Amino acid sequence: VYADPHVAAFINDHFTPVRIHVRDQADDFKRLGDRFNAHWTPTILIIDPKGDERHRIEGFLPAADFLAQLTAGVAHAARARGDFANAERWYREVVEKFPETESAPEALYWAGVAKYKATNDSAALGETAAQFANRYQTSSWAKKASVWAKPAQTS
Amino acid sequence: MADELIPWRHDFDTALSDAAAGNRDLLLDFTAAPM
């Protein structure tokens, strides 16, 4: 997947890339694998500048799914540092660019959360629930967002 | 070679220090692929 030029460009634009080989760097793999609870390959972690894990990808993914995960990871990292406007922007990019991936419904959910956090306007949550009425209805994220739905008018 | 597209580093601690200095996130890839 790293041979994909879009994947490589995204990684080079957003991350300091570090690769630890399970056999060639056995001591490092043991030490860092224990630190981050990573005992399978491939495991890809997005780690913030403080050394805290912000996103995890376990197992191989095709390029589009992998890029969606990386983009979601950038969004998660932004959300964790309180940069909610940029977090929302990255989450929306996942939904728009990679709508068929498993990352998309999760990103749609968190985009609503990030918008709510940025604006303190709960309408963002209701809007998100409404968006799930039209897509990803069977996803767990739609179920999670369902509590934000406005009650149906009864009169 | 695919890896030539990405300037992988192999010293985590130094890379994390550099990432912190540059306020960048770090991508850590545990791999068994041939290098």
N, CA and C atoms of all chains as a GROMACS GRO file, in nm:
protein
  570
    1VAL      N    1   0.082  -0.120   0.000
    1VAL     CA    2   0.000   0.000   0.000
    1VAL      C    3   0.086   0.126   0.000
    2TYR      N    4   0.208   0.115   0.053
    2TYR     CA    5   0.296   0.231   0.055
    2TYR      C    6   0.350   0.265  -0.084
    3ALA      N    7   0.331   0.174  -0.181
    3ALA     CA    8   0.372   0.203  -0.318
    3ALA      C    9   0.275   0.297  -0.388
    4ASP      N   10   0.156   0.312  -0.328
    4ASP     CA   11   0.057   0.403  -0.387
    4ASP      C   12   0.104   0.547  -0.365
    5PRO      N   13   0.119   0.624  -0.473
    5PRO     CA   14   0.174   0.760  -0.456
    5PRO      C   15   0.084   0.851  -0.371
    6HIS      N   16  -0.046   0.827  -0.371
    6HIS     CA   17  -0.134   0.909  -0.288
    6HIS      C   18  -0.112   0.879  -0.140
    7VAL      N   19  -0.094   0.751  -0.110
    7VAL     CA   20  -0.066   0.713   0.028
    7VAL      C   21   0.067   0.774   0.073
    8ALA      N   22   0.169   0.759  -0.010
    8ALA     CA   23   0.301   0.811   0.026
    8ALA      C   24   0.297   0.962   0.044
    9ALA      N   25   0.227   1.031  -0.045
    9ALA     CA   26   0.220   1.178  -0.035
    9ALA      C   27   0.148   1.219   0.092
   10PHE      N   28   0.041   1.148   0.128
   10PHE     CA   29  -0.033   1.184   0.249
   10PHE      C   30   0.055   1.164   0.372
   11ILE      N   31   0.126   1.052   0.374
   11ILE     CA   32   0.213   1.024   0.489
   11ILE      C   33   0.322   1.130   0.499
   12ASN      N   34   0.384   1.163   0.386
   12ASN     CA   35   0.493   1.260   0.390
   12ASN      C   36   0.443   1.400   0.428
   13ASP      N   37   0.319   1.431   0.391
   13ASP     CA   38   0.264   1.563   0.422
   13ASP      C   39   0.227   1.577   0.570
   14HIS      N   40   0.186   1.465   0.632
   14HIS     CA   41   0.123   1.476   0.764
   14HIS      C   42   0.200   1.415   0.879
   15PHE      N   43   0.295   1.329   0.850
   15PHE     CA   44   0.356   1.253   0.959
   15PHE      C   45   0.507   1.248   0.949
   16THR      N   46   0.568   1.222   1.064
   16THR     CA   47   0.705   1.172   1.066
   16THR      C   48   0.695   1.020   1.063
   17PRO      N   49   0.739   0.955   0.955
   17PRO     CA   50   0.717   0.811   0.940
   17PRO      C   51   0.829   0.728   1.004
   18VAL      N   52   0.789   0.633   1.086
   18VAL     CA   53   0.885   0.544   1.153
   18VAL      C   54   0.843   0.400   1.128
   19ARG      N   55   0.939   0.316   1.092
   19ARG     CA   56   0.908   0.177   1.064
   19ARG      C   57   0.995   0.088   1.153
   20ILE      N   58   0.931  -0.003   1.222
   20ILE     CA   59   1.001  -0.098   1.308
   20ILE      C   60   0.975  -0.239   1.254
   21HIS      N   61   1.083  -0.309   1.222
   21HIS     CA   62   1.069  -0.443   1.166
   21HIS      C   63   1.073  -0.548   1.277
   22VAL      N   64   0.977  -0.639   1.270
   22VAL     CA   65   0.958  -0.736   1.377
   22VAL      C   66   1.082  -0.823   1.400
   23ARG      N   67   1.156  -0.853   1.295
   23ARG     CA   68   1.273  -0.940   1.311
   23ARG      C   69   1.404  -0.860   1.307
   24ASP      N   70   1.415  -0.769   1.210
   24ASP     CA   71   1.540  -0.694   1.196
   24ASP      C   72   1.565  -0.602   1.316
   25GLN      N   73   1.458  -0.561   1.383
   25GLN     CA   74   1.470  -0.476   1.502
   25GLN      C   75   1.395  -0.542   1.617
   26ALA      N   76   1.433  -0.663   1.647
   26ALA     CA   77   1.357  -0.743   1.743
   26ALA      C   78   1.349  -0.676   1.880
   27ASP      N   79   1.458  -0.615   1.925
   27ASP     CA   80   1.456  -0.550   2.057
   27ASP      C   81   1.360  -0.430   2.058
   28ASP      N   82   1.366  -0.351   1.951
   28ASP     CA   83   1.276  -0.235   1.941
   28ASP      C   84   1.130  -0.281   1.930
   29PHE      N   85   1.111  -0.387   1.853
   29PHE     CA   86   0.973  -0.438   1.838
   29PHE      C   87   0.918  -0.484   1.973
   30LYS      N   88   1.001  -0.551   2.050
   30LYS     CA   89   0.957  -0.597   2.183
   30LYS      C   90   0.926  -0.477   2.274
   31ARG      N   91   1.016  -0.383   2.278
   31ARG     CA   92   1.001  -0.268   2.368
   31ARG      C   93   0.881  -0.182   2.327
   32LEU      N   94   0.874  -0.147   2.199
   32LEU     CA   95   0.767  -0.058   2.154
   32LEU      C   96   0.635  -0.133   2.140
   33GLY      N   97   0.645  -0.262   2.106
   33GLY     CA   98   0.523  -0.343   2.101
   33GLY      C   99   0.458  -0.353   2.237
   34ASP      N  100   0.540  -0.369   2.340
   34ASP     CA  101   0.485  -0.371   2.477
   34ASP      C  102   0.428  -0.234   2.515
   35ARG      N  103   0.501  -0.130   2.480
   35ARG     CA  104   0.458   0.006   2.517
   35ARG      C  105   0.322   0.040   2.456
   36PHE      N  106   0.305  -0.001   2.329
   36PHE     CA  107   0.182   0.037   2.259
   36PHE      C  108   0.085  -0.081   2.240
   37ASN      N  109   0.114  -0.191   2.307
   37ASN     CA  110   0.029  -0.309   2.297
   37ASN      C  111   0.008  -0.349   2.151
   38ALA      N  112   0.117  -0.357   2.079
   38ALA     CA  113   0.114  -0.395   1.938
   38ALA      C  114   0.191  -0.525   1.922
   39HIS      N  115   0.121  -0.631   1.896
   39HIS     CA  116   0.184  -0.763   1.891
   39HIS      C  117   0.149  -0.837   1.763
   40TRP      N  118   0.108  -0.763   1.661
   40TRP     CA  119   0.075  -0.821   1.533
   40TRP      C  120   0.124  -0.727   1.425
   41THR      N  121   0.154  -0.782   1.307
   41THR     CA  122   0.191  -0.695   1.195
   41THR      C  123   0.098  -0.723   1.077
   42PRO      N  124   0.066  -0.623   0.996
   42PRO     CA  125   0.104  -0.485   1.025
   42PRO      C  126   0.013  -0.421   1.131
   43THR      N  127   0.075  -0.344   1.218
   43THR     CA  128   0.002  -0.253   1.306
   43THR      C  129   0.058  -0.114   1.281
   44ILE      N  130  -0.029  -0.022   1.250
   44ILE     CA  131   0.011   0.116   1.220
   44ILE      C  132  -0.055   0.207   1.322
   45LEU      N  133   0.026   0.286   1.389
   45LEU     CA  134  -0.024   0.376   1.492
   45LEU      C  135   0.003   0.521   1.453
   46ILE      N  136  -0.094   0.606   1.481
   46ILE     CA  137  -0.072   0.750   1.472
   46ILE      C  138  -0.051   0.799   1.614
   47ILE      N  139   0.064   0.860   1.637
   47ILE     CA  140   0.106   0.900   1.771
   47ILE      C  141   0.128   1.050   1.771
   48ASP      N  142   0.072   1.118   1.872
   48ASP     CA  143   0.085   1.264   1.874
   48ASP      C  144   0.224   1.302   1.927
   49PRO      N  145   0.258   1.432   1.919
   49PRO     CA  146   0.393   1.473   1.959
   49PRO      C  147   0.426   1.444   2.105
   50LYS      N  148   0.323   1.420   2.187
   50LYS     CA  149   0.349   1.385   2.327
   50LYS      C  150   0.375   1.236   2.346
   51GLY      N  151   0.357   1.158   2.239
   51GLY     CA  152   0.380   1.015   2.249
   51GLY      C  153   0.254   0.936   2.277
   52ASP      N  154   0.138   1.000   2.270
   52ASP     CA  155   0.012   0.930   2.296
   52ASP      C  156  -0.050   0.879   2.166
   53GLU      N  157  -0.097   0.756   2.169
   53GLU     CA  158  -0.163   0.698   2.052
   53GLU      C  159  -0.295   0.768   2.024
   54ARG      N  160  -0.320   0.802   1.896
   54ARG     CA  161  -0.444   0.866   1.856
   54ARG      C  162  -0.527   0.784   1.759
   55HIS      N  163  -0.462   0.688   1.693
   55HIS     CA  164  -0.537   0.602   1.600
   55HIS      C  165  -0.457   0.476   1.575
   56ARG      N  166  -0.529   0.369   1.543
   56ARG     CA  167  -0.466   0.238   1.526
   56ARG      C  168  -0.527   0.168   1.405
   57ILE      N  169  -0.440   0.114   1.321
   57ILE     CA  170  -0.483   0.033   1.207
   57ILE      C  171  -0.414  -0.102   1.222
   58GLU      N  172  -0.493  -0.208   1.229
   58GLU     CA  173  -0.435  -0.342   1.241
   58GLU      C  174  -0.476  -0.423   1.120
   59GLY      N  175  -0.379  -0.483   1.054
   59GLY     CA  176  -0.406  -0.563   0.935
   59GLY      C  177  -0.394  -0.481   0.808
   60PHE      N  178  -0.376  -0.552   0.698
   60PHE     CA  179  -0.360  -0.488   0.568
   60PHE      C  180  -0.492  -0.428   0.520
   61LEU      N  181  -0.483  -0.314   0.454
   61LEU     CA  182  -0.599  -0.252   0.388
   61LEU      C  183  -0.557  -0.205   0.249
   62PRO      N  184  -0.650  -0.209   0.152
   62PRO     CA  185  -0.623  -0.147   0.021
   62PRO      C  186  -0.604   0.004   0.036
   63ALA      N  187  -0.552   0.064  -0.069
   63ALA     CA  188  -0.510   0.204  -0.060
   63ALA      C  189  -0.622   0.298  -0.016
   64ALA      N  190  -0.740   0.286  -0.076
   64ALA     CA  191  -0.849   0.380  -0.043
   64ALA      C  192  -0.889   0.366   0.103
   65ASP      N  193  -0.901   0.243   0.150
   65ASP     CA  194  -0.938   0.222   0.290
   65ASP      C  195  -0.827   0.272   0.384
   66PHE      N  196  -0.704   0.249   0.342
   66PHE     CA  197  -0.592   0.292   0.425
   66PHE      C  198  -0.585   0.444   0.431
   67LEU      N  199  -0.605   0.509   0.317
   67LEU     CA  200  -0.605   0.656   0.316
   67LEU      C  201  -0.719   0.712   0.400
   68ALA      N  202  -0.833   0.646   0.393
   68ALA     CA  203  -0.946   0.690   0.476
   68ALA      C  204  -0.911   0.679   0.623
   69GLN      N  205  -0.845   0.569   0.660
   69GLN     CA  206  -0.805   0.551   0.800
   69GLN      C  207  -0.701   0.656   0.841
   70LEU      N  208  -0.605   0.682   0.754
   70LEU     CA  209  -0.504   0.783   0.787
   70LEU      C  210  -0.569   0.921   0.805
   71THR      N  211  -0.663   0.952   0.716
   71THR     CA  212  -0.731   1.081   0.725
   71THR      C  213  -0.812   1.090   0.854
   72ALA      N  214  -0.880   0.981   0.888
   72ALA     CA  215  -0.954   0.978   1.014
   72ALA      C  216  -0.858   0.993   1.132
   73GLY      N  217  -0.740   0.935   1.120
   73GLY     CA  218  -0.642   0.948   1.226
   73GLY      C  219  -0.596   1.092   1.246
   74VAL      N  220  -0.576   1.163   1.136
   74VAL     CA  221  -0.542   1.306   1.145
   74VAL      C  222  -0.656   1.381   1.215
   75ALA      N  223  -0.779   1.344   1.182
   75ALA     CA  224  -0.895   1.408   1.246
   75ALA      C  225  -0.899   1.376   1.395
   76HIS      N  226  -0.876   1.250   1.430
   76HIS     CA  227  -0.877   1.212   1.572
   76HIS      C  228  -0.770   1.290   1.649
   77ALA      N  229  -0.653   1.303   1.589
   77ALA     CA  230  -0.545   1.375   1.656
   77ALA      C  231  -0.582   1.522   1.676
   78ALA      N  232  -0.645   1.582   1.575
   78ALA     CA  233  -0.688   1.722   1.587
   78ALA      C  234  -0.794   1.735   1.697
   79ARG      N  235  -0.886   1.640   1.701
   79ARG     CA  236  -0.992   1.644   1.804
   79ARG      C  237  -0.931   1.631   1.943
   80ALA      N  238  -0.833   1.544   1.956
   80ALA     CA  239  -0.772   1.520   2.087
   80ALA      C  240  -0.700   1.644   2.139
   81ARG      N  241  -0.647   1.727   2.048
   81ARG     CA  242  -0.579   1.848   2.095
   81ARG      C  243  -0.672   1.969   2.099
   82GLY      N  244  -0.802   1.944   2.079
   82GLY     CA  245  -0.901   2.050   2.091
   82GLY      C  246  -0.917   2.136   1.968
   83ASP      N  247  -0.858   2.093   1.857
   83ASP     CA  248  -0.870   2.168   1.731
   83ASP      C  249  -0.992   2.114   1.656
   84PHE      N  250  -1.110   2.153   1.706
   84PHE     CA  251  -1.232   2.089   1.658
   84PHE      C  252  -1.270   2.130   1.515
   85ALA      N  253  -1.238   2.254   1.478
   85ALA     CA  254  -1.272   2.298   1.341
   85ALA      C  255  -1.196   2.216   1.238
   86ASN      N  256  -1.066   2.198   1.262
   86ASN     CA  257  -0.989   2.116   1.168
   86ASN      C  258  -1.027   1.969   1.176
   87ALA      N  259  -1.060   1.923   1.297
   87ALA     CA  260  -1.104   1.784   1.310
   87ALA      C  261  -1.228   1.762   1.224
   88GLU      N  262  -1.325   1.853   1.232
   88GLU     CA  263  -1.446   1.838   1.150
   88GLU      C  264  -1.412   1.836   1.002
   89ARG      N  265  -1.321   1.924   0.963
   89ARG     CA  266  -1.283   1.931   0.820
   89ARG      C  267  -1.225   1.798   0.773
   90TRP      N  268  -1.141   1.738   0.854
   90TRP     CA  269  -1.080   1.610   0.814
   90TRP      C  270  -1.182   1.497   0.816
   91TYR      N  271  -1.271   1.499   0.914
   91TYR     CA  272  -1.375   1.395   0.916
   91TYR      C  273  -1.463   1.405   0.792
   92ARG      N  274  -1.500   1.529   0.755
   92ARG     CA  275  -1.585   1.546   0.636
   92ARG      C  276  -1.510   1.500   0.510
   93GLU      N  277  -1.379   1.519   0.510
   93GLU     CA  278  -1.302   1.473   0.394
   93GLU      C  279  -1.308   1.320   0.381
   94VAL      N  280  -1.306   1.251   0.492
   94VAL     CA  281  -1.320   1.104   0.488
   94VAL      C  282  -1.452   1.067   0.422
   95VAL      N  283  -1.560   1.132   0.465
   95VAL     CA  284  -1.693   1.098   0.412
   95VAL      C  285  -1.703   1.132   0.263
   96GLU      N  286  -1.645   1.247   0.226
   96GLU     CA  287  -1.659   1.291   0.087
   96GLU      C  288  -1.568   1.214  -0.008
   97LYS      N  289  -1.445   1.187   0.035
   97LYS     CA  290  -1.349   1.122  -0.055
   97LYS      C  291  -1.357   0.970  -0.053
   98PHE      N  292  -1.399   0.916   0.062
   98PHE     CA  293  -1.398   0.770   0.077
   98PHE      C  294  -1.531   0.720   0.130
   99PRO      N  295  -1.641   0.754   0.061
   99PRO     CA  296  -1.774   0.726   0.115
   99PRO      C  297  -1.806   0.578   0.127
  100GLU      N  298  -1.734   0.493   0.053
  100GLU     CA  299  -1.765   0.350   0.055
  100GLU      C  300  -1.682   0.273   0.158
  101THR      N  301  -1.596   0.341   0.230
  101THR     CA  302  -1.511   0.271   0.325
  101THR      C  303  -1.579   0.262   0.462
  102GLU      N  304  -1.528   0.170   0.545
  102GLU     CA  305  -1.583   0.156   0.679
  102GLU      C  306  -1.553   0.277   0.766
  103SER      N  307  -1.456   0.355   0.726
  103SER     CA  308  -1.422   0.476   0.802
  103SER      C  309  -1.528   0.584   0.787
  104ALA      N  310  -1.604   0.580   0.678
  104ALA     CA  311  -1.694   0.691   0.647
  104ALA      C  312  -1.806   0.711   0.751
  105PRO      N  313  -1.880   0.606   0.788
  105PRO     CA  314  -1.985   0.630   0.888
  105PRO      C  315  -1.930   0.675   1.023
  106GLU      N  316  -1.814   0.622   1.061
  106GLU     CA  317  -1.753   0.667   1.186
  106GLU      C  318  -1.715   0.814   1.176
  107ALA      N  319  -1.660   0.852   1.059
  107ALA     CA  320  -1.620   0.991   1.039
  107ALA      C  321  -1.741   1.084   1.039
  108LEU      N  322  -1.851   1.037   0.982
  108LEU     CA  323  -1.972   1.121   0.981
  108LEU      C  324  -2.018   1.148   1.124
  109TYR      N  325  -2.011   1.046   1.207
  109TYR     CA  326  -2.048   1.061   1.348
  109TYR      C  327  -1.959   1.164   1.418
  110TRP      N  328  -1.827   1.144   1.402
  110TRP     CA  329  -1.733   1.232   1.473
  110TRP      C  330  -1.731   1.372   1.415
  111ALA      N  331  -1.766   1.387   1.288
  111ALA     CA  332  -1.777   1.522   1.230
  111ALA      C  333  -1.885   1.600   1.305
  112GLY      N  334  -1.994   1.532   1.336
  112GLY     CA  335  -2.100   1.599   1.412
  112GLY      C  336  -2.054   1.636   1.551
  113VAL      N  337  -1.981   1.546   1.614
  113VAL     CA  338  -1.928   1.574   1.748
  113VAL      C  339  -1.831   1.692   1.744
  114ALA      N  340  -1.743   1.690   1.644
  114ALA     CA  341  -1.644   1.798   1.634
  114ALA      C  342  -1.712   1.932   1.610
  115LYS      N  343  -1.815   1.931   1.526
  115LYS     CA  344  -1.888   2.057   1.500
  115LYS      C  345  -1.957   2.105   1.626
  116TYR      N  346  -2.016   2.012   1.700
  116TYR     CA  347  -2.080   2.049   1.826
  116TYR      C  348  -1.977   2.107   1.924
  117LYS      N  349  -1.861   2.042   1.932
  117LYS     CA  350  -1.757   2.090   2.023
  117LYS      C  351  -1.706   2.228   1.981
  118ALA      N  352  -1.699   2.250   1.849
  118ALA     CA  353  -1.648   2.378   1.799
  118ALA      C  354  -1.748   2.491   1.821
  119THR      N  355  -1.878   2.458   1.812
  119THR     CA  356  -1.980   2.563   1.814
  119THR      C  357  -2.062   2.566   1.942
  120ASN      N  358  -2.058   2.457   2.019
  120ASN     CA  359  -2.143   2.440   2.136
  120ASN      C  360  -2.292   2.450   2.100
  121ASP      N  361  -2.323   2.415   1.975
  121ASP     CA  362  -2.461   2.420   1.927
  121ASP      C  363  -2.506   2.275   1.904
  122SER      N  364  -2.601   2.231   1.983
  122SER     CA  365  -2.643   2.091   1.975
  122SER      C  366  -2.716   2.058   1.844
  123ALA      N  367  -2.748   2.163   1.768
  123ALA     CA  368  -2.810   2.138   1.637
  123ALA      C  369  -2.718   2.053   1.550
  124ALA      N  370  -2.587   2.063   1.573
  124ALA     CA  371  -2.492   1.984   1.494
  124ALA      C  372  -2.516   1.834   1.513
  125LEU      N  373  -2.558   1.797   1.632
  125LEU     CA  374  -2.584   1.656   1.659
  125LEU      C  375  -2.713   1.611   1.590
  126GLY      N  376  -2.815   1.695   1.596
  126GLY     CA  377  -2.940   1.663   1.528
  126GLY      C  378  -2.922   1.652   1.378
  127GLU      N  379  -2.840   1.742   1.324
  127GLU     CA  380  -2.811   1.736   1.180
  127GLU      C  381  -2.742   1.605   1.145
  128THR      N  382  -2.654   1.563   1.231
  128THR     CA  383  -2.581   1.438   1.205
  128THR      C  384  -2.676   1.319   1.208
  129ALA      N  385  -2.764   1.317   1.306
  129ALA     CA  386  -2.862   1.208   1.311
  129ALA      C  387  -2.947   1.207   1.184
  130ALA      N  388  -2.983   1.324   1.136
  130ALA     CA  389  -3.064   1.332   1.014
  130ALA      C  390  -2.987   1.280   0.893
  131GLN      N  391  -2.856   1.307   0.890
  131GLN     CA  392  -2.775   1.258   0.778
  131GLN      C  393  -2.768   1.105   0.778
  132PHE      N  394  -2.769   1.048   0.896
  132PHE     CA  395  -2.767   0.901   0.904
  132PHE      C  396  -2.901   0.840   0.860
  133ALA      N  397  -3.004   0.920   0.850
  133ALA     CA  398  -3.130   0.866   0.800
  133ALA      C  399  -3.121   0.834   0.651
  134ASN      N  400  -3.023   0.896   0.584
  134ASN     CA  401  -3.010   0.880   0.439
  134ASN      C  402  -2.894   0.792   0.396
  135ARG      N  403  -2.804   0.762   0.487
  135ARG     CA  404  -2.688   0.680   0.449
  135ARG      C  405  -2.636   0.606   0.571
  136TYR      N  406  -2.571   0.496   0.544
  136TYR     CA  407  -2.507   0.415   0.650
  136TYR      C  408  -2.606   0.374   0.758
  137GLN      N  409  -2.733   0.351   0.718
  137GLN     CA  410  -2.836   0.325   0.820
  137GLN      C  411  -2.807   0.202   0.904
  138THR      N  412  -2.738   0.104   0.846
  138THR     CA  413  -2.715  -0.020   0.920
  138THR      C  414  -2.586  -0.018   1.002
  139SER      N  415  -2.513   0.091   0.997
  139SER     CA  416  -2.387   0.096   1.071
  139SER      C  417  -2.414   0.119   1.219
  140SER      N  418  -2.318   0.078   1.300
  140SER     CA  419  -2.330   0.102   1.444
  140SER      C  420  -2.329   0.251   1.474
  141TRP      N  421  -2.263   0.327   1.387
  141TRP     CA  422  -2.254   0.472   1.409
  141TRP      C  423  -2.389   0.539   1.390
  142ALA      N  424  -2.471   0.485   1.300
  142ALA     CA  425  -2.606   0.537   1.285
  142ALA      C  426  -2.686   0.512   1.413
  143LYS      N  427  -2.666   0.394   1.471
  143LYS     CA  428  -2.736   0.365   1.597
  143LYS      C  429  -2.691   0.460   1.707
  144LYS      N  430  -2.561   0.484   1.713
  144LYS     CA  431  -2.509   0.574   1.816
  144LYS      C  432  -2.562   0.716   1.799
  145ALA      N  433  -2.576   0.759   1.672
  145ALA     CA  434  -2.624   0.895   1.645
  145ALA      C  435  -2.775   0.905   1.662
  146SER      N  436  -2.843   0.792   1.668
  146SER     CA  437  -2.990   0.796   1.670
  146SER      C  438  -3.044   0.867   1.795
  147VAL      N  439  -2.966   0.868   1.902
  147VAL     CA  440  -3.014   0.937   2.024
  147VAL      C  441  -3.018   1.088   2.005
  148TRP      N  442  -2.954   1.137   1.900
  148TRP     CA  443  -2.952   1.281   1.874
  148TRP      C  444  -3.070   1.325   1.788
  149ALA      N  445  -3.145   1.229   1.736
  149ALA     CA  446  -3.254   1.264   1.644
  149ALA      C  447  -3.362   1.342   1.718
  150LYS      N  448  -3.415   1.440   1.649
  150LYS     CA  449  -3.524   1.517   1.708
  150LYS      C  450  -3.649   1.431   1.709
  151PRO      N  451  -3.728   1.440   1.814
  151PRO     CA  452  -3.852   1.363   1.817
  151PRO      C  453  -3.943   1.400   1.699
  152ALA      N  454  -4.011   1.299   1.647
  152ALA     CA  455  -4.104   1.325   1.536
  152ALA      C  456  -4.220   1.412   1.584
  153GLN      N  457  -4.263   1.498   1.496
  153GLN     CA  458  -4.379   1.582   1.529
  153GLN      C  459  -4.503   1.492   1.543
  154THR      N  460  -4.581   1.514   1.646
  154THR     CA  461  -4.699   1.430   1.669
  154THR      C  462  -4.829   1.503   1.640
  155SER      N  463  -4.818   1.630   1.609
  155SER     CA  464  -4.943   1.701   1.582
  155SER      C  465  -4.946   1.755   1.440
  156MET      N  466   1.125   0.075  -0.596
  156MET     CA  467   1.100   0.017  -0.464
  156MET      C  468   1.001   0.103  -0.389
  157ALA      N  469   0.895   0.043  -0.339
  157ALA     CA  470   0.787   0.119  -0.278
  157ALA      C  471   0.835   0.207  -0.164
  158ASP      N  472   0.926   0.154  -0.084
  158ASP     CA  473   0.967   0.227   0.035
  158ASP      C  474   1.044   0.354   0.003
  159GLU      N  475   1.092   0.364  -0.119
  159GLU     CA  476   1.165   0.485  -0.154
  159GLU      C  477   1.074   0.606  -0.160
  160LEU      N  478   0.945   0.585  -0.168
  160LEU     CA  479   0.851   0.696  -0.170
  160LEU      C  480   0.836   0.760  -0.033
  161ILE      N  481   0.870   0.687   0.070
  161ILE     CA  482   0.850   0.735   0.207
  161ILE      C  483   0.985   0.728   0.280
  162PRO      N  484   1.030   0.840   0.337
  162PRO     CA  485   1.161   0.839   0.406
  162PRO      C  486   1.147   0.781   0.547
  163TRP      N  487   1.128   0.650   0.551
  163TRP     CA  488   1.110   0.584   0.682
  163TRP      C  489   1.231   0.607   0.772
  164ARG      N  490   1.201   0.630   0.897
  164ARG     CA  491   1.307   0.633   0.998
  164ARG      C  492   1.293   0.508   1.084
  165HIS      N  493   1.397   0.473   1.152
  165HIS     CA  494   1.395   0.346   1.226
  165HIS      C  495   1.434   0.362   1.373
  166ASP      N  496   1.457   0.487   1.414
  166ASP     CA  497   1.487   0.514   1.555
  166ASP      C  498   1.368   0.589   1.614
  167PHE      N  499   1.282   0.517   1.684
  167PHE     CA  500   1.158   0.575   1.732
  167PHE      C  501   1.182   0.694   1.824
  168ASP      N  502   1.272   0.679   1.919
  168ASP     CA  503   1.287   0.783   2.022
  168ASP      C  504   1.336   0.915   1.961
  169THR      N  505   1.432   0.905   1.871
  169THR     CA  506   1.480   1.027   1.806
  169THR      C  507   1.372   1.087   1.717
  170ALA      N  508   1.299   1.001   1.647
  170ALA     CA  509   1.193   1.050   1.560
  170ALA      C  510   1.083   1.119   1.640
  171LEU      N  511   1.050   1.062   1.757
  171LEU     CA  512   0.946   1.125   1.840
  171LEU      C  513   0.993   1.260   1.891
  172SER      N  514   1.119   1.269   1.928
  172SER     CA  515   1.172   1.399   1.972
  172SER      C  516   1.165   1.501   1.859
  173ASP      N  517   1.201   1.458   1.741
  173ASP     CA  518   1.196   1.549   1.626
  173ASP      C  519   1.051   1.586   1.594
  174ALA      N  520   0.962   1.488   1.605
  174ALA     CA  521   0.820   1.515   1.577
  174ALA      C  522   0.766   1.616   1.677
  175ALA      N  523   0.806   1.600   1.804
  175ALA     CA  524   0.759   1.692   1.907
  175ALA      C  525   0.812   1.833   1.880
  176ALA      N  526   0.939   1.840   1.840
  176ALA     CA  527   0.998   1.972   1.812
  176ALA      C  528   0.927   2.040   1.695
  177GLY      N  529   0.885   1.961   1.600
  177GLY     CA  530   0.816   2.016   1.483
  177GLY      C  531   0.666   2.014   1.495
  178ASN      N  532   0.615   1.971   1.611
  178ASN     CA  533   0.471   1.960   1.637
  178ASN      C  534   0.401   1.878   1.528
  179ARG      N  535   0.461   1.766   1.494
  179ARG     CA  536   0.402   1.676   1.396
  179ARG      C  537   0.361   1.547   1.463
  180ASP      N  538   0.260   1.484   1.408
  180ASP     CA  539   0.224   1.350   1.453
  180ASP      C  540   0.321   1.250   1.389
  181LEU      N  541   0.329   1.136   1.453
  181LEU     CA  542   0.421   1.032   1.408
  181LEU      C  543   0.340   0.912   1.359
  182LEU      N  544   0.381   0.856   1.247
  182LEU     CA  545   0.320   0.732   1.198
  182LEU      C  546   0.417   0.618   1.229
  183LEU      N  547   0.373   0.528   1.313
  183LEU     CA  548   0.458   0.416   1.355
  183LEU      C  549   0.406   0.288   1.292
  184ASP      N  550   0.489   0.228   1.206
  184ASP     CA  551   0.450   0.108   1.132
  184ASP      C  552   0.529  -0.011   1.184
  185PHE      N  553   0.462  -0.103   1.250
  185PHE     CA  554   0.524  -0.229   1.287
  185PHE      C  555   0.503  -0.325   1.170
  186THR      N  556   0.612  -0.375   1.114
  186THR     CA  557   0.600  -0.452   0.992
  186THR      C  558   0.684  -0.580   0.996
  187ALA      N  559   0.641  -0.676   0.919
  187ALA     CA  560   0.721  -0.797   0.895
  187ALA      C  561   0.760  -0.806   0.748
  188ALA      N  562   0.726  -0.702   0.672
  188ALA     CA  563   0.756  -0.702   0.528
  188ALA      C  564   0.907  -0.691   0.507
  189PRO      N  565   0.957  -0.748   0.400
  189PRO     CA  566   1.100  -0.734   0.370
  189PRO      C  567   1.139  -0.588   0.356
  190MET      N  568   1.254  -0.553   0.411
  190MET     CA  569   1.298  -0.414   0.401
  190MET      C  570   1.430  -0.407   0.323
   0.00000   0.00000   0.00000
